[in-house]
Amino acid sequence: MDLFRKVITQPGKPEDFALKTVQEAIKPQRQTKLELVSAAVQSGENTMKYGESIGDGESMQGQIPRLLDIVLYLCENEHIEGGMIFQLLEDLTEMSTMRNCEDVFGYIESKQDILGKPELFARGKLVMLRTCNQLLRRLSKANNVVFCGRIIMFLAHFFPLSERSAVNIKGVFNVSNETKYEKQAPDGISIDFNFYKTFWSLQEYFSNPASISLATTKWHKFSSCLTVVLNTFEAQPLSDEEGSPDNLEDEAATFSIKYLTSSKLMGLELKDPSFRRHILVQSLIMFDYLKAPGKNDKDLPSETLKEEIKSCEDRVKKLLVMTPPKGEKFLRSIEHILERERNWVWWKRDGCAPFEKQPTEKKTVRDGGKKRRPRWRLGNKELSQLWKWADQNPNTLTDPQRVRTPAVTDYWKPLAEDMDASAGIEAEYHHKNNRVYCWKGLRFSARQDLEGFSRFTEFGVEGVVPLEMMPPDVRPKYQAKPSDRSKRAKKEETKTATNQAEENQVATPAASEVDGEGNRADVEASTAAMETDAANVSSGGTPTPEEQQKQTPDTDGGQEPGQIDDQEPEPGMIDGETDAEVETIVVG
């Protein structure tokens, strides 16, 4: 504060002393950081634990973490520029050793939620990206695998999913990662040196899979080398004791990203399950890249190459299942990881489309304005083409022949042909099984042929076919029977007469009692006549036409045999019953 008061009273132009004044004001803060780091280095203590421990509730921390907390608080509350904390962390990692950088990065991981806030992220995302990349360059990819993985995971969490700065758009491989192995066979070697060179030569293809897709000769060379390795794995299967989980846990504690390539260790490495899995998984990654290398058709493998890749892939998966322990479970995990990786590859090659969908903004209606009704698009693609064609040809819609109902005889012709037994049409192809065809035909018959339509209830859909169209041998089956019509007419008339008789009986009960004796006489007479007829029938005698004429003198003598009279029944007859019987049933 005293520095700024002194500057205010100083004469001259601001350009001469403004920058110098700000640098002098910031110098104590930088000096404090440098002094703390240098003192920690000289004392040999850890940078993040140097100095007197400051109690903060339940936790204890050194002076440098305390300084970082203060600066982070000021940046979060916008008391100072938001990028100050990121610049401070970058300087701290540059001045610290790799062992101390791991503790500094632990502090960054613990504060990633605060550092990722929008007001701070916008100011320091590039600085944080530069800091992490510098750490990755300083670290060894073979000895500091876990620390490198922590940095990559932090970047994936710190930056949004659609951030293109960490996306390998072109799919470039790290060809600088070379695997060196012996070219000349040493003295006293106990293994096949040709197999040794063939085995480790696969790493040249694994480090740069793009080189195989560009040249077919390289693929044949790679496939031949891989076949030799797979044959050796199949000839020397591992036992369950060699793949016990205890041995794998011990090896996981000292896991390294690269294996030793000494020829003296080849025999031991072949007996290691994790070593075999390492090579087999590399092969699956190679196959996955070759099957979908790019968008262009020229980059896709040929059909022959696809078949070879498929056969090699099946062999590799079979060996993974055979490799103990839990080979099948391990293979399912690898397949799941490769499936996710394929999705990421296609997302990058499609331009890294954003995953976030912007919400739709609802337009507010002004006061006093009318709401527009939603517009519906009617029809579909085919109807739109038809309407467009109709506009160009207006006379087609008014043409009387455009919509025409077919005649019944034309419509039922296919069904009439099916009814002919000589046609030999199978039942499943019969038109009567087509519901749409039958339904349309019934509609046409109801409008044009009502008599044929009435036969549907008795004979089904085949009875609706006009009689003249039916085959001659089938036609008598569907012809109408006059006796049925006369019986129905007689029953309707007798029912009407019965209803009238019941009404008369209710109105004049006394008259019915007076005429009771006459009715009984009529009943006896009719009963005697019926017994006589029954006797004649039972005796087997058939009445001659002359006897029939005498018994029924009112009938027409010229009637043909078998013909039934269609005349109206005599009063008092209900299909062979008299009025007296009806009255007897009703009254008595």
RACORZI-V918234 format. One record per residue. N is the residue number from 1. RES is the residue in three letters. BURIAL is 1 if it has 24 or more other ideal C-beta (glycine too) atoms within 12 Angstrom, else 0. Layout:
N/RES/BURIAL, N/RES/BURIAL
This chain:
1/MET/0, 2/ASP/0, 3/LEU/0, 4/PHE/0, 5/ARG/0, 6/LYS/0, 7/VAL/0, 8/ILE/0, 9/THR/0, 10/GLN/0, 11/PRO/0, 12/GLY/0, 13/LYS/0, 14/PRO/0, 15/GLU/0, 16/ASP/0, 17/PHE/0, 18/ALA/0, 19/LEU/0, 20/LYS/0, 21/THR/0, 22/VAL/0, 23/GLN/0, 24/GLU/0, 25/ALA/0, 26/ILE/0, 27/LYS/0, 28/PRO/0, 29/GLN/1, 30/ARG/0, 31/GLN/0, 32/THR/0, 33/LYS/1, 34/LEU/0, 35/GLU/0, 36/LEU/1, 37/VAL/1, 38/SER/0, 39/ALA/0, 40/ALA/1, 41/VAL/0, 42/GLN/0, 43/SER/0, 44/GLY/0, 45/GLU/1, 46/ASN/1, 47/THR/1, 48/MET/1, 49/LYS/1, 50/TYR/1, 51/GLY/1, 52/GLU/0, 53/SER/0, 54/ILE/0, 55/GLY/0, 56/ASP/0, 57/GLY/0, 58/GLU/0, 59/SER/0, 60/MET/0, 61/GLN/1, 62/GLY/1, 63/GLN/1, 64/ILE/1, 65/PRO/1, 66/ARG/1, 67/LEU/1, 68/LEU/1, 69/ASP/1, 70/ILE/1, 71/VAL/1, 72/LEU/1, 73/TYR/0, 74/LEU/0, 75/CYS/1, 76/GLU/1, 77/ASN/0, 78/GLU/0, 79/HIS/0, 80/ILE/0, 81/GLU/0, 82/GLY/1, 83/GLY/1, 84/MET/1, 85/ILE/1, 86/PHE/1, 87/GLN/1, 88/LEU/1, 89/LEU/1, 90/GLU/1, 91/ASP/1, 92/LEU/1, 93/THR/1, 94/GLU/1, 95/MET/1, 96/SER/1, 97/THR/0, 98/MET/0, 99/ARG/0, 100/ASN/1, 101/CYS/1, 102/GLU/1, 103/ASP/1, 104/VAL/1, 105/PHE/1, 106/GLY/1, 107/TYR/1, 108/ILE/1, 109/GLU/1, 110/SER/0, 111/LYS/1, 112/GLN/1, 113/ASP/0, 114/ILE/1, 115/LEU/1, 116/GLY/1, 117/LYS/0, 118/PRO/0, 119/GLU/0, 120/LEU/1, 121/PHE/1, 122/ALA/0, 123/ARG/1, 124/GLY/1, 125/LYS/1, 126/LEU/0, 127/VAL/1, 128/MET/1, 129/LEU/1, 130/ARG/0, 131/THR/1, 132/CYS/1, 133/ASN/0, 134/GLN/0, 135/LEU/1, 136/LEU/1, 137/ARG/0, 138/ARG/1, 139/LEU/1, 140/SER/0, 141/LYS/0, 142/ALA/0, 143/ASN/0, 144/ASN/1, 145/VAL/0, 146/VAL/0, 147/PHE/1, 148/CYS/1, 149/GLY/0, 150/ARG/1, 151/ILE/1, 152/ILE/0, 153/MET/0, 154/PHE/1, 155/LEU/1, 156/ALA/0, 157/HIS/0, 158/PHE/1, 159/PHE/1, 160/PRO/0, 161/LEU/0, 162/SER/0, 163/GLU/0, 164/ARG/0, 165/SER/0, 166/ALA/1, 167/VAL/1, 168/ASN/0, 169/ILE/0, 170/LYS/0, 171/GLY/0, 172/VAL/0, 173/PHE/0, 174/ASN/0, 175/VAL/0, 176/SER/0, 177/ASN/0, 178/GLU/0, 179/THR/1, 180/LYS/0, 181/TYR/1, 182/GLU/0, 183/LYS/0, 184/GLN/0, 185/ALA/0, 186/PRO/0, 187/ASP/0, 188/GLY/0, 189/ILE/0, 190/SER/0, 191/ILE/1, 192/ASP/0, 193/PHE/0, 194/ASN/0, 195/PHE/1, 196/TYR/1, 197/LYS/1, 198/THR/1, 199/PHE/1, 200/TRP/1, 201/SER/1, 202/LEU/1, 203/GLN/1, 204/GLU/1, 205/TYR/1, 206/PHE/1, 207/SER/1, 208/ASN/1, 209/PRO/1, 210/ALA/0, 211/SER/0, 212/ILE/1, 213/SER/1, 214/LEU/0, 215/ALA/0, 216/THR/0, 217/THR/0, 218/LYS/0, 219/TRP/1, 220/HIS/0, 221/LYS/0, 222/PHE/1, 223/SER/1, 224/SER/0, 225/CYS/1, 226/LEU/1, 227/THR/0, 228/VAL/0, 229/VAL/1, 230/LEU/1, 231/ASN/0, 232/THR/1, 233/PHE/1, 234/GLU/0, 235/ALA/0, 236/GLN/0, 237/PRO/0, 238/LEU/1, 239/SER/0, 240/ASP/0, 241/GLU/0, 242/GLU/1, 243/GLY/1, 244/SER/0, 245/PRO/0, 246/ASP/0, 247/ASN/0, 248/LEU/1, 249/GLU/0, 250/ASP/0, 251/GLU/0, 252/ALA/0, 253/ALA/0, 254/THR/0, 255/PHE/0, 256/SER/0, 257/ILE/0, 258/LYS/0, 259/TYR/1, 260/LEU/0, 261/THR/0, 262/SER/0, 263/SER/1, 264/LYS/0, 265/LEU/0, 266/MET/1, 267/GLY/0, 268/LEU/0, 269/GLU/1, 270/LEU/1, 271/LYS/0, 272/ASP/1, 273/PRO/1, 274/SER/1, 275/PHE/1, 276/ARG/1, 277/ARG/1, 278/HIS/1, 279/ILE/1, 280/LEU/1, 281/VAL/1, 282/GLN/1, 283/SER/1, 284/LEU/1, 285/ILE/1, 286/MET/1, 287/PHE/1, 288/ASP/1, 289/TYR/1, 290/LEU/1, 291/LYS/1, 292/ALA/1, 293/PRO/1, 294/GLY/0, 295/LYS/0, 296/ASN/0, 297/ASP/0, 298/LYS/0, 299/ASP/0, 300/LEU/0, 301/PRO/1, 302/SER/0, 303/GLU/0, 304/THR/0, 305/LEU/1, 306/LYS/0, 307/GLU/0, 308/GLU/1, 309/ILE/1, 310/LYS/0, 311/SER/0, 312/CYS/1, 313/GLU/1, 314/ASP/0, 315/ARG/1, 316/VAL/1, 317/LYS/1, 318/LYS/0, 319/LEU/1, 320/LEU/1, 321/VAL/0, 322/MET/1, 323/THR/1, 324/PRO/1, 325/PRO/1, 326/LYS/0, 327/GLY/1, 328/GLU/0, 329/LYS/0, 330/PHE/1, 331/LEU/1, 332/ARG/0, 333/SER/0, 334/ILE/1, 335/GLU/1, 336/HIS/0, 337/ILE/0, 338/LEU/1, 339/GLU/0, 340/ARG/0, 341/GLU/0, 342/ARG/0, 343/ASN/0, 344/TRP/0, 345/VAL/1, 346/TRP/0, 347/TRP/0, 348/LYS/1, 349/ARG/0, 350/ASP/0, 351/GLY/0, 352/CYS/0, 353/ALA/0, 354/PRO/0, 355/PHE/0, 356/GLU/0, 357/LYS/0, 358/GLN/0, 359/PRO/0, 360/THR/0, 361/GLU/0, 362/LYS/0, 363/LYS/0, 364/THR/0, 365/VAL/0, 366/ARG/0, 367/ASP/0, 368/GLY/0, 369/GLY/0, 370/LYS/0, 371/LYS/0, 372/ARG/0, 373/ARG/0, 374/PRO/0, 375/ARG/0, 376/TRP/0, 377/ARG/0, 378/LEU/0, 379/GLY/0, 380/ASN/0, 381/LYS/0, 382/GLU/0, 383/LEU/0, 384/SER/0, 385/GLN/0, 386/LEU/0, 387/TRP/0, 388/LYS/0, 389/TRP/0, 390/ALA/0, 391/ASP/0, 392/GLN/0, 393/ASN/0, 394/PRO/0, 395/ASN/0, 396/THR/0, 397/LEU/0, 398/THR/0, 399/ASP/0, 400/PRO/0, 401/GLN/0, 402/ARG/0, 403/VAL/0, 404/ARG/0, 405/THR/0, 406/PRO/0, 407/ALA/0, 408/VAL/1, 409/THR/0, 410/ASP/0, 411/TYR/1, 412/TRP/1, 413/LYS/0, 414/PRO/1, 415/LEU/1, 416/ALA/1, 417/GLU/0, 418/ASP/1, 419/MET/1, 420/ASP/0, 421/ALA/0, 422/SER/0, 423/ALA/0, 424/GLY/0, 425/ILE/0, 426/GLU/0, 427/ALA/0, 428/GLU/0, 429/TYR/0, 430/HIS/1, 431/HIS/1, 432/LYS/1, 433/ASN/0, 434/ASN/0, 435/ARG/0, 436/VAL/0, 437/TYR/0, 438/CYS/1, 439/TRP/0, 440/LYS/0, 441/GLY/1, 442/LEU/1, 443/ARG/0, 444/PHE/1, 445/SER/1, 446/ALA/0, 447/ARG/0, 448/GLN/0, 449/ASP/1, 450/LEU/0, 451/GLU/0, 452/GLY/1, 453/PHE/1, 454/SER/0, 455/ARG/1, 456/PHE/1, 457/THR/0, 458/GLU/0, 459/PHE/1, 460/GLY/0, 461/VAL/1, 462/GLU/1, 463/GLY/1, 464/VAL/1, 465/VAL/1, 466/PRO/1, 467/LEU/1, 468/GLU/0, 469/MET/1, 470/MET/1, 471/PRO/0, 472/PRO/0, 473/ASP/0, 474/VAL/1, 475/ARG/0, 476/PRO/0, 477/LYS/0, 478/TYR/1, 479/GLN/0, 480/ALA/0, 481/LYS/0, 482/PRO/0, 483/SER/0, 484/ASP/0, 485/ARG/0, 486/SER/0, 487/LYS/0, 488/ARG/0, 489/ALA/0, 490/LYS/1, 491/LYS/0, 492/GLU/0, 493/GLU/0, 494/THR/1, 495/LYS/0, 496/THR/0, 497/ALA/1, 498/THR/1, 499/ASN/0, 500/GLN/0, 501/ALA/1, 502/GLU/0, 503/GLU/0, 504/ASN/0, 505/GLN/1, 506/VAL/0, 507/ALA/0, 508/THR/0, 509/PRO/0, 510/ALA/0, 511/ALA/0, 512/SER/1, 513/GLU/0, 514/VAL/0, 515/ASP/0, 516/GLY/0, 517/GLU/0, 518/GLY/0, 519/ASN/1, 520/ARG/0, 521/ALA/0, 522/ASP/0, 523/VAL/1, 524/GLU/0, 525/ALA/0, 526/SER/1, 527/THR/0, 528/ALA/0, 529/ALA/0, 530/MET/0, 531/GLU/0, 532/THR/0, 533/ASP/0, 534/ALA/0, 535/ALA/0, 536/ASN/0, 537/VAL/0, 538/SER/0, 539/SER/0, 540/GLY/0, 541/GLY/0, 542/THR/0, 543/PRO/0, 544/THR/0, 545/PRO/0, 546/GLU/0, 547/GLU/0, 548/GLN/0, 549/GLN/0, 550/LYS/0, 551/GLN/0, 552/THR/0, 553/PRO/0, 554/ASP/0, 555/THR/0, 556/ASP/0, 557/GLY/0, 558/GLY/0, 559/GLN/0, 560/GLU/0, 561/PRO/0, 562/GLY/0, 563/GLN/0, 564/ILE/0, 565/ASP/0, 566/ASP/0, 567/GLN/0, 568/GLU/0, 569/PRO/1, 570/GLU/0, 571/PRO/0, 572/GLY/0, 573/MET/0, 574/ILE/1, 575/ASP/0, 576/GLY/0, 577/GLU/1, 578/THR/1, 579/ASP/1, 580/ALA/1, 581/GLU/1, 582/VAL/1, 583/GLU/1, 584/THR/0, 585/ILE/0, 586/VAL/0, 587/VAL/0, 588/GLY/0
